[in-house]
């Protein structure tokens, strides 16, 4: 795929994300807190998360390994940051999940499709299509790299901490539901999504690429409508606790 074809593919992915963004305000993705039988047969949640997330880890690893740029310091750092997130998401996060919940196969397969496409987009740009004089060692002192990496790491910490808060809402044997209120959950009902959006916003900045921007747009298109659905669910379920808290959905003090 040459640069012109790559840019056309990015355009198609951008339009698809817009369709997803609008659709998810009307149709809830039925997994996790919003699990629904209308999405068809489901499998074990842990297995589904591994199968859904590991393709992007493997695709980017392959593209990196086959590239002549794999030992250049800036592409290597970008690779390690990207893979850090997806190693945790593929091989650690699923096995930390509590309970025996399930994920619809249809949703898992949609996630697999996106992850393969996104892995190709990010890896193709960083390791093959980016101008040879772009990601040199001087990029390490650029404002894009410094700011983007900082935002990425902050988002990663928020994301991991927020997942930890959710996992520890209930003591063993407790079947009650609770409103998360620690960490960034003091400000938003989907703090884990806020952290993930920050991560890929940071990645878009540190790569300073259309590929990174499309990934950020897809992240928002998927998570912002879902955060809205979770907010409305929590508002009904925990009506008294919502009073006076001024909680937002996903962006503190904004939305």
C-alpha positions in Angstrom: 0.0 0.0 0.0 1.6 3.3 -1.1 1.0 6.6 0.6 -2.0 7.6 -1.6 -3.7 4.3 -1.0 -2.9 4.6 2.7 -4.5 8.1 2.9 -7.6 6.9 1.1 -7.9 4.0 3.6 -7.6 6.6 6.4 -10.4 8.5 4.9 -12.6 5.4 4.7 -11.8 4.6 8.3 -12.6 8.2 9.4 -16.1 8.0 7.7 -16.7 4.6 9.3 -15.9 6.0 12.7 -18.5 8.8 12.2 -21.1 6.2 11.4 -20.2 4.3 14.5 -20.2 7.5 16.6 -23.7 8.4 15.6 -25.1 4.8 15.8 -23.8 4.2 19.3 -26.0 7.0 20.7 -29.0 5.0 19.5 -27.8 1.4 19.8 -25.8 0.3 22.9 -22.9 -2.0 22.3 -24.1 -4.9 24.5 -21.0 -6.0 26.5 -19.8 -5.3 30.0 -22.3 -3.3 32.0 -24.5 -3.0 29.0 -24.6 -6.8 28.1 -27.6 -7.7 26.0 -28.8 -11.0 24.5 -30.0 -9.2 21.4 -26.4 -9.3 20.2 -26.5 -13.1 19.8 -24.4 -15.9 21.2 -21.7 -15.0 23.7 -18.5 -16.5 25.0 -16.5 -16.2 28.2 -15.5 -12.6 28.8 -11.8 -13.3 29.5 -11.4 -15.4 26.4 -13.2 -12.8 24.3 -11.0 -10.0 25.5 -7.8 -11.9 24.7 -9.0 -12.9 21.2 -10.2 -9.3 20.5 -7.2 -7.4 21.7 -4.2 -9.7 20.9 -4.4 -9.3 17.1 -3.4 -5.6 17.2 -0.5 -6.5 19.5 0.7 -9.2 17.0 0.1 -7.1 13.9 2.2 -4.2 15.1 4.9 -6.6 16.4 5.1 -8.2 13.0 5.3 -4.9 11.1 7.9 -3.6 13.5 10.0 -6.8 13.2 9.9 -6.8 9.4 10.9 -3.1 9.2 14.3 -1.7 8.4 13.5 1.0 11.1 13.0 -1.4 14.0 16.1 -0.4 15.8 15.8 3.4 15.2 15.2 4.9 18.6 12.1 7.0 17.9 10.1 4.3 16.1 11.2 1.8 18.7 9.9 4.0 21.6 6.6 4.5 19.7 6.4 0.7 19.3 7.1 0.0 22.9 4.5 2.5 24.2 1.9 1.1 21.8 2.7 -2.5 22.7 2.8 -1.7 26.5 -0.9 -0.8 26.3 -1.9 -3.8 24.3 0.2 -6.3 26.1 -1.6 -5.3 29.3 -5.0 -5.2 27.5 -4.5 -8.5 25.8 -2.7 -10.7 28.4 -3.1 -9.1 31.8 -6.4 -7.2 31.9 -8.7 -10.1 30.9 -7.4 -12.3 33.7 -8.0 -9.6 36.3 -11.7 -9.4 35.5 -14.0 -10.6 38.2 -17.0 -12.9 37.7 -18.1 -15.1 34.9 -19.6 -12.5 32.5 -19.7 -13.0 28.8 -19.2 -11.0 25.6 -21.3 -11.5 22.4 -19.3 -13.1 19.6 -20.5 -10.4 17.2 -19.0 -7.6 19.3 -15.7 -9.5 19.7 -15.5 -10.0 15.9 -16.1 -6.3 15.3 -13.3 -5.6 17.7 -11.0 -8.0 16.0 -11.6 -6.3 12.6 -11.0 -2.9 14.0 -7.8 -3.9 15.9 -6.3 -5.6 12.8 -7.0 -2.6 10.7 -5.8 -0.1 13.3 -2.6 -2.2 13.9 -1.9 -2.1 10.2 -2.5 1.7 10.1 -0.2 2.5 13.0 2.5 0.1 12.1 2.5 0.9 8.4 2.8 4.6 9.1 5.5 4.5 11.8 7.7 1.8 10.3 7.2 2.2 6.5 5.5 5.4 5.3 6.7 8.2 7.6 9.3 10.3 5.9 12.8 9.0 6.6 13.9 12.4 8.1 10.8 12.7 10.4 11.4 10.3 13.3 15.1 11.0 13.8 16.8 11.4 17.2 15.9 15.2 17.0 12.3 14.1 17.4 13.0 13.2 21.0 13.4 16.9 21.9 10.4 18.1 19.9 7.4 19.5 21.7 5.2 16.9 20.0 7.2 14.0 21.4 7.6 15.4 24.9 4.0 16.5 25.3 2.5 13.5 23.5 4.5 11.0 25.6 3.6 12.8 28.8 -0.1 12.7 28.0 0.1 9.1 26.9 1.7 8.0 30.2 -0.8 10.1 32.3 -3.7 8.5 30.4 -2.2 5.0 30.9 -2.0 5.5 34.6 -5.5 6.8 34.8 -6.8 4.0 32.7 -5.1 1.3 34.8 -6.0 2.9 38.1 -9.7 3.3 37.0 -9.9 -0.4 36.0 -8.4 -1.2 39.5 -11.1 0.9 41.2 -13.9 -0.9 39.2 -12.5 -4.4 40.0 -12.4 -3.6 43.7 -15.9 -2.1 44.2 -17.1 -5.3 45.9 -15.7 -7.5 48.5 -15.7 -11.3 47.7 -19.2 -12.7 47.9 -20.8 -9.2 47.7 -23.4 -9.1 44.9 -24.5 -5.4 45.4 -23.8 -2.7 42.8 -21.9 0.4 43.7 -21.1 3.8 42.1 -17.3 4.1 41.7 -16.1 7.2 43.5 -12.3 7.0 43.8 -9.6 8.5 41.5 -11.0 10.2 38.4 -14.4 8.7 39.2 -14.8 11.7 41.5 -15.3 13.7 38.3 -16.6 11.3 35.6 -18.6 8.1 35.5 -16.3 6.6 32.9 -12.8 7.4 34.2 -11.3 4.4 32.5 -12.5 5.7 29.1 -11.1 9.1 29.9 -7.7 7.6 30.5 -7.8 5.6 27.3 -8.8 8.7 25.3 -5.9 10.6 26.8 -3.6 7.8 25.9 -4.4 7.8 22.2 -4.6 11.6 22.2 -1.0 11.6 23.5 -0.1 9.0 20.9 -1.6 11.1 18.1 0.5 14.1 19.3 3.8 12.2 19.8 3.5 10.6 16.3 2.1 13.8 14.8 0.3 11.8 12.2 -3.0 11.4 10.4 -2.8 7.7 11.4 -2.7 8.6 15.1 -5.5 11.1 14.7 -7.7 8.5 13.1 -7.1 6.2 16.0 -8.0 8.9 18.4 -11.2 9.7 16.5 -12.1 6.0 16.5 -11.4 5.8 20.3 -13.8 8.8 20.9 -16.4 7.4 18.4 -16.5 4.2 20.4 -16.1 5.3 24.0 -17.9 8.7 24.2 -21.4 7.3 23.3 -20.7 4.3 25.5 -19.8 6.7 28.4 -23.1 8.4 27.8 -25.0 5.1 28.1 -23.2 4.2 31.3 -23.8 7.7 32.7 -27.6 7.3 32.1 -27.6 3.8 33.6 -25.7 5.0 36.7 -28.0 8.1 37.1 -31.0 5.8 37.3 -29.4 3.1 39.5 -27.7 5.5 41.9 -30.1 8.5 41.8 -29.5 9.6 45.4 -25.7 9.4 45.1 -25.7 11.6 42.0 -27.3 14.5 43.8 -24.8 17.3 44.3 -21.9 15.5 42.7 -21.9 17.3 39.3 -20.5 14.2 37.7 -19.7 14.3 34.0 -19.7 11.4 31.5 -16.1 11.1 30.3 -14.4 14.6 30.2 -14.1 16.2 33.6 -16.0 19.4 34.0 -17.0 19.3 30.3 -19.1 16.3 29.3 
